[in-house]
Amino acid sequence: MATDLPDGEYELRFLLDLNGMTYRMSGGYWVKFDIWMVEPTREVPHGIRYSLTLHDRNNLRIVGYDNAHGGPPKKGRYQARKLTWDHVHKQNHIYSYEFDSAAQLLKDFWNTVEEYV
């Protein structure tokens, strides 16, 4: 029995086990999970790349929690390279997201899904 795992390790393993999974829901909605470990960097200090998405029956993304791409470009003549950052897509809006833990990410995602489904 592996009871000596560090705090958060079970939740992280659970999150990573969702990688590649798609779940169908009532009303034609479906969710998709893409999660994998990477070397921690300044842009991804927690070492987890993720994309958790909710889609409608027409395959349109309604909600997405991710850090799989850079944020919106800054306006102006000269633009720096887009950096990856944790954020939430809610329909056509993007909001910054503070990644706390694997368990909190899943809780926040499902709470947001419940707002739309």
Steps between C-alpha positions, in 0.01 A plus 500: 500500500647834390400721791839669518451715190557875548201733535332553165664199333176298481317795347779557250499133397121513461526812284775350283296180455229710331736585211335423165159427653174625351172473689155537346241681710125554474371759257774426246774661711839336536826564682856425396817479709858545380750504789868412514812572705773729372817639649407795723583836343431863580184478286391159639639492855273213608628278215156410367373583151126465480187565298162415655213591270121490482338487155138526391311268264636702204859437616548864600721553803297663776753482784872431506758497777847488352855618472558341162567825317598860554262771600347758274758723330557846637396787281772709351757509232749267666387180660702271720479124471176366645562321827295211628284579800218337694162630388131422452294535183132567560336520161688785326666646810837413656572540870821448693500188719712439808608134497505376859493120480379212283199450727406868492531510119252213468264654755508838326449342157197291608349796688523707181358216290198489732434868419450412133351150497 
